Amino acid sequence: MAEAMRIRAMLKEAFTEVHVLMPHPMETGFRKDDSGRPISAHYITDVQISAGGRTVLRATLSRAVSQDPLLHFRFKGGRAGDTIRVDWIDTRGERRSDEATVQA
């Protein structure tokens, strides 16, 4: 299974600021290996992030996103102690879910 995501969520004034590092190769399908054979595409396609049970971000990624994507966003309405849950799925059908707690 893929390496765990690093999730940091902090309250800053009226917003919850979230940073998510998603370890993933994000292979485009355009590169070739040392023997000249194409490396098959393997990248995250869909990301959903929820806080306290409500969806706060949905994203569709493509092969144009670099290896180990880093998402940074903020939203209103979070509270200290809320659970931030990040779910993704990739082109091979692999899935990953990780959680963190919003810090004051």
Secondary structure by P-SEA (a helix, b strand, c coil): cccbbbbbbbbcccbbbbbbbbbccccccccccccccccccccccbbbbbccccccbbbbbccccccbbbbbbccccccccbbbbbbbcccccbbbbbbbbbcc
